[in-house]
Every structure is written in C-alpha cells, then in structure tokens.
C-alpha cells in the first residue's frame, strides 16, 4: 500500500519537474532565434534533466522503488514534460509578443 508521504513526494516531484520544464522551455524559446530550435532542445534536453532531478528528489522517499521503471518514467518525466511545455506554449505569451523596456 502506498503511504501518504509517498503520494505527497510524487506530487512534489511532478510539480518541481513541471516548473523546471516550463522554465527550460521558456529559456530555449527566448534564446534561440529559430522557429523549431526551442521545441527540439526542449524535447531533447528536458527529459534528461527531469530524469536526473526525479531520481535525486525520490532518494529521500524509499517507496518509489516499488513503482517500477515505466511508471516512474511516466510520472516523473513524461507527465511533467507535457505539463511544463503545455504551460509555456499555451498559457505564456510568445517571446516575440513581449515588449521589453528600453535601456537608458
């Protein structure tokens, strides 16, 4: 049976990984001048960062070992990747639409 601590830890991992994905996607969209560059970098580099972050965050909670590899990858990598990228591409305005203040 899954404990409340394990469920809370899983929710924390999903939220932190989603925030990291949204920030990385925004960074790639702002920095790269190509149309597809931000998407490709997000799809290639975010899962690696999420996997490392998910493993590091799940170390204090030992019950995540019982999840299995496919379930862990789905809940700690794929779900936050989808949530974070959706947040950045759908909710946030495009980097071209944002007006920056002029420097003096």
SEPA-191485 format. One record per residue: residue number from 1; x, y, z of N, C-alpha, C in turn. Coordinates in Angstrom, 1 decimal. Example, Ala and Ser with C-alpha at 12.3 -4.5 7.8 and 13.67 -1.06 7.14 Angstrom:
% residues 2
<pt pos="1" n_px="13.2" n_py="-5.7" n_pz="7.8" ca_px="12.3" ca_py="-4.5" ca_pz="7.8" c_px="13.2" c_py="-3.3" c_pz="7.8"/>
<pt pos="2" n_px="12.8" n_py="-2.2" n_pz="7.1" ca_px="13.7" ca_py="-1.1" ca_pz="7.1" c_px="12.9" c_py="0.0" c_pz="7.9"/>
END
This chain:
% residues 104
<pt pos="1" n_px="0.8" n_py="-1.2" n_pz="0.0" ca_px="0.0" ca_py="0.0" ca_pz="0.0" c_px="0.9" c_py="1.2" c_pz="0.0"/>
<pt pos="2" n_px="0.4" n_py="2.2" n_pz="-0.7" ca_px="1.2" ca_py="3.5" ca_pz="-0.8" c_px="0.9" c_py="4.4" c_pz="0.3"/>
<pt pos="3" n_px="1.9" n_py="5.0" n_pz="0.9" ca_px="1.7" ca_py="5.8" ca_pz="2.1" c_px="1.4" c_py="7.3" c_pz="1.6"/>
<pt pos="4" n_px="0.9" n_py="8.1" n_pz="2.5" ca_px="0.6" ca_py="9.5" ca_pz="2.2" c_px="1.9" c_py="10.2" c_pz="1.9"/>
<pt pos="5" n_px="3.0" n_py="9.9" n_pz="2.6" ca_px="4.3" ca_py="10.5" ca_pz="2.3" c_px="4.7" c_py="10.2" c_pz="0.9"/>
<pt pos="6" n_px="4.5" n_py="9.0" n_pz="0.4" ca_px="4.9" ca_py="8.7" ca_pz="-1.0" c_px="4.1" c_py="9.5" c_pz="-2.0"/>
<pt pos="7" n_px="2.8" n_py="9.6" n_pz="-1.7" ca_px="1.9" ca_py="10.3" ca_pz="-2.6" c_px="2.3" c_py="11.8" c_pz="-2.6"/>
<pt pos="8" n_px="2.6" n_py="12.4" n_pz="-1.5" ca_px="3.0" ca_py="13.8" ca_pz="-1.4" c_px="4.3" c_py="14.0" c_pz="-2.1"/>
<pt pos="9" n_px="5.2" n_py="13.0" n_pz="-1.9" ca_px="6.5" ca_py="13.1" ca_pz="-2.6" c_px="6.4" c_py="13.1" c_pz="-4.1"/>
<pt pos="10" n_px="5.5" n_py="12.2" n_pz="-4.6" ca_px="5.3" ca_py="12.1" ca_pz="-6.0" c_px="4.7" c_py="13.4" c_pz="-6.5"/>
<pt pos="11" n_px="3.7" n_py="14.0" n_pz="-5.8" ca_px="3.1" ca_py="15.3" ca_pz="-6.2" c_px="4.2" c_py="16.4" c_pz="-6.2"/>
<pt pos="12" n_px="5.1" n_py="16.4" n_pz="-5.3" ca_px="6.2" ca_py="17.4" ca_pz="-5.2" c_px="7.1" c_py="17.2" c_pz="-6.4"/>
<pt pos="13" n_px="7.4" n_py="15.9" n_pz="-6.8" ca_px="8.3" ca_py="15.7" ca_pz="-7.9" c_px="7.6" c_py="16.1" c_pz="-9.2"/>
<pt pos="14" n_px="6.4" n_py="15.9" n_pz="-9.4" ca_px="5.6" ca_py="16.3" ca_pz="-10.6" c_px="5.6" c_py="17.8" c_pz="-10.7"/>
<pt pos="15" n_px="5.3" n_py="18.5" n_pz="-9.6" ca_px="5.3" ca_py="20.0" ca_pz="-9.6" c_px="6.6" c_py="20.6" c_pz="-9.9"/>
<pt pos="16" n_px="7.7" n_py="20.1" n_pz="-9.2" ca_px="9.0" ca_py="20.6" ca_pz="-9.4" c_px="9.5" c_py="20.4" c_pz="-10.9"/>
<pt pos="17" n_px="9.3" n_py="19.2" n_pz="-11.3" ca_px="9.7" ca_py="18.8" ca_pz="-12.7" c_px="8.9" c_py="19.6" c_pz="-13.7"/>
<pt pos="18" n_px="7.6" n_py="19.9" n_pz="-13.5" ca_px="6.8" ca_py="20.7" ca_pz="-14.4" c_px="7.4" c_py="22.1" c_pz="-14.4"/>
<pt pos="19" n_px="7.7" n_py="22.7" n_pz="-13.3" ca_px="8.2" ca_py="24.0" ca_pz="-13.2" c_px="9.6" c_py="24.1" c_pz="-14.0"/>
<pt pos="20" n_px="10.4" n_py="23.1" n_pz="-13.8" ca_px="11.7" ca_py="23.1" ca_pz="-14.4" c_px="11.6" c_py="23.0" c_pz="-15.9"/>
<pt pos="21" n_px="10.6" n_py="22.2" n_pz="-16.4" ca_px="10.4" ca_py="22.1" ca_pz="-17.8" c_px="9.9" c_py="23.4" c_pz="-18.4"/>
<pt pos="22" n_px="8.9" n_py="24.0" n_pz="-17.7" ca_px="8.4" ca_py="25.3" ca_pz="-18.2" c_px="9.5" c_py="26.4" c_pz="-18.3"/>
<pt pos="23" n_px="10.4" n_py="26.4" n_pz="-17.3" ca_px="11.5" ca_py="27.4" ca_pz="-17.3" c_px="12.5" c_py="27.1" c_pz="-18.4"/>
<pt pos="24" n_px="12.8" n_py="25.8" n_pz="-18.6" ca_px="13.8" ca_py="25.4" ca_pz="-19.6" c_px="13.2" c_py="25.7" c_pz="-21.0"/>
<pt pos="25" n_px="11.9" n_py="25.4" n_pz="-21.2" ca_px="11.3" ca_py="25.6" ca_pz="-22.5" c_px="11.3" c_py="27.1" c_pz="-22.8"/>
<pt pos="26" n_px="11.0" n_py="27.9" n_pz="-21.8" ca_px="10.9" ca_py="29.4" ca_pz="-22.0" c_px="12.4" c_py="29.9" c_pz="-22.3"/>
<pt pos="27" n_px="13.4" n_py="29.4" n_pz="-21.6" ca_px="14.7" ca_py="29.8" ca_pz="-21.8" c_px="15.1" c_py="29.5" c_pz="-23.3"/>
<pt pos="28" n_px="14.8" n_py="28.3" n_pz="-23.7" ca_px="15.2" ca_py="27.9" ca_pz="-25.1" c_px="14.4" c_py="28.7" c_pz="-26.1"/>
<pt pos="29" n_px="13.1" n_py="29.0" n_pz="-25.9" ca_px="12.4" ca_py="29.8" ca_pz="-26.8" c_px="12.9" c_py="31.3" c_pz="-26.9"/>
<pt pos="30" n_px="13.4" n_py="31.8" n_pz="-25.8" ca_px="13.9" ca_py="33.2" ca_pz="-25.8" c_px="15.2" c_py="33.3" c_pz="-26.4"/>
<pt pos="31" n_px="16.1" n_py="32.3" n_pz="-26.1" ca_px="17.5" ca_py="32.4" ca_pz="-26.5" c_px="17.7" c_py="32.0" c_pz="-28.0"/>
<pt pos="32" n_px="16.9" n_py="31.0" n_pz="-28.5" ca_px="17.2" ca_py="30.5" ca_pz="-29.9" c_px="16.3" c_py="31.3" c_pz="-30.8"/>
<pt pos="33" n_px="16.9" n_py="31.7" n_pz="-31.9" ca_px="16.3" ca_py="32.6" ca_pz="-32.9" c_px="15.5" c_py="31.8" c_pz="-34.0"/>
<pt pos="34" n_px="15.6" n_py="30.5" n_pz="-33.9" ca_px="14.9" ca_py="29.6" ca_pz="-34.9" c_px="13.5" c_py="29.3" c_pz="-34.5"/>
<pt pos="35" n_px="12.7" n_py="28.9" n_pz="-35.4" ca_px="11.3" ca_py="28.6" ca_pz="-35.1" c_px="11.2" c_py="27.3" c_pz="-34.3"/>
<pt pos="36" n_px="11.9" n_py="26.2" n_pz="-34.8" ca_px="11.8" ca_py="24.9" ca_pz="-34.2" c_px="12.9" c_py="24.6" c_pz="-33.2"/>
<pt pos="37" n_px="13.9" n_py="25.5" n_pz="-33.0" ca_px="15.0" ca_py="25.2" ca_pz="-32.1" c_px="14.6" c_py="25.0" c_pz="-30.7"/>
<pt pos="38" n_px="13.7" n_py="25.9" n_pz="-30.2" ca_px="13.2" ca_py="25.8" ca_pz="-28.8" c_px="12.5" c_py="24.5" c_pz="-28.5"/>
<pt pos="39" n_px="11.7" n_py="24.1" n_pz="-29.5" ca_px="10.9" ca_py="22.8" ca_pz="-29.3" c_px="11.9" c_py="21.6" c_pz="-29.3"/>
<pt pos="40" n_px="12.8" n_py="21.6" n_pz="-30.3" ca_px="13.8" ca_py="20.5" ca_pz="-30.4" c_px="14.7" c_py="20.4" c_pz="-29.1"/>
<pt pos="41" n_px="15.2" n_py="21.5" n_pz="-28.7" ca_px="16.0" ca_py="21.5" ca_pz="-27.5" c_px="15.2" c_py="21.1" c_pz="-26.3"/>
<pt pos="42" n_px="14.0" n_py="21.5" n_pz="-26.2" ca_px="13.1" ca_py="21.1" ca_pz="-25.1" c_px="12.8" c_py="19.6" c_pz="-25.1"/>
<pt pos="43" n_px="12.6" n_py="19.1" n_pz="-26.2" ca_px="12.3" ca_py="17.7" ca_pz="-26.3" c_px="13.5" c_py="16.8" c_pz="-26.1"/>
<pt pos="44" n_px="14.7" n_py="17.3" n_pz="-26.4" ca_px="15.9" ca_py="16.5" ca_pz="-26.2" c_px="16.6" c_py="16.7" c_pz="-24.8"/>
<pt pos="45" n_px="16.6" n_py="17.9" n_pz="-24.3" ca_px="17.3" ca_py="18.2" ca_pz="-23.1" c_px="16.5" c_py="18.1" c_pz="-21.8"/>
<pt pos="46" n_px="15.2" n_py="18.5" n_pz="-21.9" ca_px="14.4" ca_py="18.5" ca_pz="-20.7" c_px="14.2" c_py="17.1" c_pz="-20.1"/>
<pt pos="47" n_px="13.9" n_py="16.0" n_pz="-20.9" ca_px="13.8" ca_py="14.7" ca_pz="-20.3" c_px="15.0" c_py="14.2" c_pz="-19.5"/>
<pt pos="48" n_px="16.2" n_py="14.6" n_pz="-20.0" ca_px="17.4" ca_py="14.2" ca_pz="-19.3" c_px="17.5" c_py="14.9" c_pz="-18.0"/>
<pt pos="49" n_px="17.2" n_py="16.2" n_pz="-17.9" ca_px="17.2" ca_py="17.0" ca_pz="-16.7" c_px="16.1" c_py="16.5" c_pz="-15.7"/>
<pt pos="50" n_px="14.9" n_py="16.1" n_pz="-16.3" ca_px="13.9" ca_py="15.6" ca_pz="-15.4" c_px="14.2" c_py="14.3" c_pz="-14.8"/>
<pt pos="51" n_px="14.8" n_py="13.4" n_pz="-15.6" ca_px="15.2" ca_py="12.1" ca_pz="-15.1" c_px="16.2" c_py="12.2" c_pz="-13.9"/>
<pt pos="52" n_px="17.2" n_py="13.1" n_pz="-14.1" ca_px="18.2" ca_py="13.3" ca_pz="-13.0" c_px="17.5" c_py="13.9" c_pz="-11.8"/>
<pt pos="53" n_px="16.7" n_py="14.9" n_pz="-12.0" ca_px="16.0" ca_py="15.6" ca_pz="-10.9" c_px="15.0" c_py="14.7" c_pz="-10.2"/>
<pt pos="54" n_px="14.3" n_py="13.9" n_pz="-11.0" ca_px="13.4" ca_py="12.9" ca_pz="-10.4" c_px="14.0" c_py="11.9" c_pz="-9.6"/>
<pt pos="55" n_px="15.2" n_py="11.4" n_pz="-10.0" ca_px="15.9" ca_py="10.4" ca_pz="-9.2" c_px="16.5" c_py="11.0" c_pz="-7.9"/>
<pt pos="56" n_px="17.0" n_py="12.2" n_pz="-8.1" ca_px="17.5" ca_py="12.9" ca_pz="-6.9" c_px="16.4" c_py="13.3" c_pz="-5.9"/>
<pt pos="57" n_px="15.3" n_py="13.7" n_pz="-6.4" ca_px="14.2" ca_py="14.0" ca_pz="-5.4" c_px="13.5" c_py="12.8" c_pz="-4.8"/>
<pt pos="58" n_px="13.6" n_py="11.7" n_pz="-5.5" ca_px="13.0" ca_py="10.5" ca_pz="-5.0" c_px="13.9" c_py="9.7" c_pz="-4.0"/>
<pt pos="59" n_px="15.1" n_py="10.1" n_pz="-3.8" ca_px="16.0" ca_py="9.3" ca_pz="-2.9" c_px="15.5" c_py="9.4" c_pz="-1.5"/>
<pt pos="60" n_px="15.0" n_py="10.5" n_pz="-1.0" ca_px="14.6" ca_py="10.5" ca_pz="0.4" c_px="13.4" c_py="9.6" c_pz="0.7"/>
<pt pos="61" n_px="12.6" n_py="9.4" n_pz="-0.3" ca_px="11.4" ca_py="8.6" ca_pz="-0.2" c_px="11.7" c_py="7.2" c_pz="-0.8"/>
<pt pos="62" n_px="11.9" n_py="6.2" n_pz="0.0" ca_px="12.3" ca_py="4.9" ca_pz="-0.5" c_px="11.2" c_py="4.1" c_pz="-1.1"/>
<pt pos="63" n_px="9.9" n_py="4.5" n_pz="-1.0" ca_px="8.9" ca_py="3.7" ca_pz="-1.5" c_px="8.7" c_py="3.8" c_pz="-3.0"/>
<pt pos="64" n_px="9.4" n_py="4.8" n_pz="-3.6" ca_px="9.3" ca_py="4.9" ca_pz="-5.1" c_px="10.0" c_py="3.8" c_pz="-5.8"/>
<pt pos="65" n_px="10.8" n_py="3.0" n_pz="-5.1" ca_px="11.4" ca_py="1.8" ca_pz="-5.8" c_px="10.3" c_py="0.8" c_pz="-6.2"/>
<pt pos="66" n_px="9.2" n_py="0.8" n_pz="-5.5" ca_px="8.1" ca_py="-0.1" ca_pz="-5.8" c_px="7.3" c_py="0.3" c_pz="-7.1"/>
<pt pos="67" n_px="7.5" n_py="1.5" n_pz="-7.6" ca_px="6.7" ca_py="2.0" ca_pz="-8.7" c_px="7.0" c_py="1.2" c_pz="-10.0"/>
<pt pos="68" n_px="8.2" n_py="0.9" n_pz="-10.2" ca_px="8.6" ca_py="0.3" ca_pz="-11.5" c_px="9.2" c_py="1.3" c_pz="-12.4"/>
<pt pos="69" n_px="10.0" n_py="0.9" n_pz="-13.3" ca_px="10.7" ca_py="1.8" ca_pz="-14.2" c_px="9.7" c_py="2.6" c_pz="-15.1"/>
<pt pos="70" n_px="8.8" n_py="1.9" n_pz="-15.8" ca_px="7.9" ca_py="2.5" ca_pz="-16.7" c_px="7.0" c_py="3.5" c_pz="-16.0"/>
<pt pos="71" n_px="6.5" n_py="3.1" n_pz="-14.8" ca_px="5.6" ca_py="4.1" ca_pz="-14.1" c_px="6.4" c_py="5.3" c_pz="-13.6"/>
<pt pos="72" n_px="7.6" n_py="5.1" n_pz="-13.1" ca_px="8.4" ca_py="6.2" ca_pz="-12.7" c_px="8.7" c_py="7.1" c_pz="-13.8"/>
<pt pos="73" n_px="9.1" n_py="6.6" n_pz="-15.0" ca_px="9.4" ca_py="7.4" ca_pz="-16.2" c_px="8.1" c_py="8.2" c_pz="-16.6"/>
<pt pos="74" n_px="7.0" n_py="7.5" n_pz="-16.5" ca_px="5.7" ca_py="8.2" ca_pz="-16.9" c_px="5.4" c_py="9.3" c_pz="-16.0"/>
<pt pos="75" n_px="5.5" n_py="9.0" n_pz="-14.7" ca_px="5.0" ca_py="10.0" ca_pz="-13.7" c_px="6.1" c_py="11.1" c_pz="-13.4"/>
<pt pos="76" n_px="7.3" n_py="10.8" n_pz="-13.5" ca_px="8.4" ca_py="11.8" ca_pz="-13.1" c_px="9.0" c_py="12.5" c_pz="-14.3"/>
<pt pos="77" n_px="8.8" n_py="11.9" n_pz="-15.5" ca_px="9.4" ca_py="12.6" ca_pz="-16.7" c_px="8.4" c_py="13.0" c_pz="-17.7"/>
<pt pos="78" n_px="7.6" n_py="12.0" n_pz="-18.2" ca_px="6.7" ca_py="12.3" ca_pz="-19.3" c_px="5.5" c_py="13.3" c_pz="-18.9"/>
<pt pos="79" n_px="4.9" n_py="13.0" n_pz="-17.8" ca_px="3.8" ca_py="13.9" ca_pz="-17.3" c_px="4.3" c_py="15.3" c_pz="-17.1"/>
<pt pos="80" n_px="5.4" n_py="15.5" n_pz="-16.3" ca_px="5.8" ca_py="16.9" ca_pz="-16.1" c_px="6.3" c_py="17.6" c_pz="-17.4"/>
<pt pos="81" n_px="6.9" n_py="16.8" n_pz="-18.3" ca_px="7.3" ca_py="17.3" ca_pz="-19.6" c_px="6.1" c_py="17.9" c_pz="-20.4"/>
<pt pos="82" n_px="5.0" n_py="17.1" n_pz="-20.4" ca_px="3.8" ca_py="17.5" ca_pz="-21.1" c_px="3.2" c_py="18.7" c_pz="-20.4"/>
<pt pos="83" n_px="3.1" n_py="18.7" n_pz="-19.1" ca_px="2.5" ca_py="19.8" ca_pz="-18.4" c_px="3.4" c_py="21.1" c_pz="-18.5"/>
<pt pos="84" n_px="4.7" n_py="21.0" n_pz="-18.4" ca_px="5.5" ca_py="22.2" ca_pz="-18.5" c_px="5.5" c_py="22.8" c_pz="-19.8"/>
<pt pos="85" n_px="5.6" n_py="22.0" n_pz="-20.9" ca_px="5.7" ca_py="22.5" ca_pz="-22.2" c_px="4.3" c_py="23.1" c_pz="-22.6"/>
<pt pos="86" n_px="3.2" n_py="22.4" n_pz="-22.2" ca_px="1.9" ca_py="23.0" ca_pz="-22.4" c_px="1.7" c_py="24.3" c_pz="-21.7"/>
<pt pos="87" n_px="2.2" n_py="24.4" n_pz="-20.5" ca_px="2.1" ca_py="25.7" ca_pz="-19.8" c_px="2.8" c_py="26.8" c_pz="-20.5"/>
<pt pos="88" n_px="4.0" n_py="26.5" n_pz="-21.0" ca_px="4.8" ca_py="27.6" ca_pz="-21.7" c_px="4.2" c_py="27.9" c_pz="-23.1"/>
<pt pos="89" n_px="3.9" n_py="26.9" n_pz="-23.9" ca_px="3.4" ca_py="27.1" ca_pz="-25.2" c_px="2.0" c_py="27.7" c_pz="-25.3"/>
<pt pos="90" n_px="1.1" n_py="27.3" n_pz="-24.3" ca_px="-0.3" ca_py="27.6" ca_pz="-24.4" c_px="-0.6" c_py="28.9" c_pz="-23.6"/>
<pt pos="91" n_px="-0.1" n_py="28.9" n_pz="-22.3" ca_px="-0.5" ca_py="29.9" ca_pz="-21.4" c_px="0.3" c_py="31.2" c_pz="-21.5"/>
<pt pos="92" n_px="1.7" n_py="31.0" n_pz="-21.6" ca_px="2.6" ca_py="32.1" ca_pz="-21.7" c_px="2.5" c_py="32.7" c_pz="-23.1"/>
<pt pos="93" n_px="2.7" n_py="34.1" n_pz="-23.2" ca_px="2.8" ca_py="34.7" ca_pz="-24.5" c_px="4.1" c_py="34.3" c_pz="-25.2"/>
<pt pos="94" n_px="4.0" n_py="34.4" n_pz="-26.5" ca_px="5.2" ca_py="34.2" ca_pz="-27.3" c_px="6.3" c_py="35.2" c_pz="-27.0"/>
<pt pos="95" n_px="7.6" n_py="34.8" n_pz="-27.0" ca_px="8.7" ca_py="35.7" ca_pz="-26.7" c_px="8.7" c_py="36.9" c_pz="-27.6"/>
<pt pos="96" n_px="8.2" n_py="36.8" n_pz="-28.8" ca_px="8.1" ca_py="37.9" ca_pz="-29.8" c_px="7.1" c_py="38.9" c_pz="-29.4"/>
<pt pos="97" n_px="6.1" n_py="38.5" n_pz="-28.7" ca_px="5.0" ca_py="39.4" ca_pz="-28.3" c_px="5.2" c_py="40.2" c_pz="-27.1"/>
<pt pos="98" n_px="6.2" n_py="39.9" n_pz="-26.3" ca_px="6.5" ca_py="40.6" ca_pz="-25.1" c_px="7.4" c_py="41.8" c_pz="-25.4"/>
<pt pos="99" n_px="7.0" n_py="43.0" n_pz="-24.9" ca_px="7.8" ca_py="44.2" ca_pz="-25.1" c_px="8.7" c_py="44.4" c_pz="-23.9"/>
<pt pos="100" n_px="9.9" n_py="44.6" n_pz="-24.2" ca_px="10.9" ca_py="44.8" ca_pz="-23.1" c_px="11.1" c_py="46.3" c_pz="-23.0"/>
<pt pos="101" n_px="11.4" n_py="46.7" n_pz="-21.8" ca_px="11.7" ca_py="48.2" ca_pz="-21.6" c_px="13.0" c_py="48.5" c_pz="-22.2"/>
<pt pos="102" n_px="13.1" n_py="49.7" n_pz="-22.7" ca_px="14.4" ca_py="50.2" ca_pz="-23.3" c_px="15.4" c_py="50.6" c_pz="-22.2"/>
<pt pos="103" n_px="16.6" n_py="50.3" n_pz="-22.5" ca_px="17.7" ca_py="50.6" ca_pz="-21.5" c_px="18.1" c_py="52.0" c_pz="-21.8"/>
<pt pos="104" n_px="18.5" n_py="52.7" n_pz="-20.7" ca_px="19.0" ca_py="54.1" ca_pz="-20.8" c_px="20.5" c_py="54.2" c_pz="-20.9"/>
END
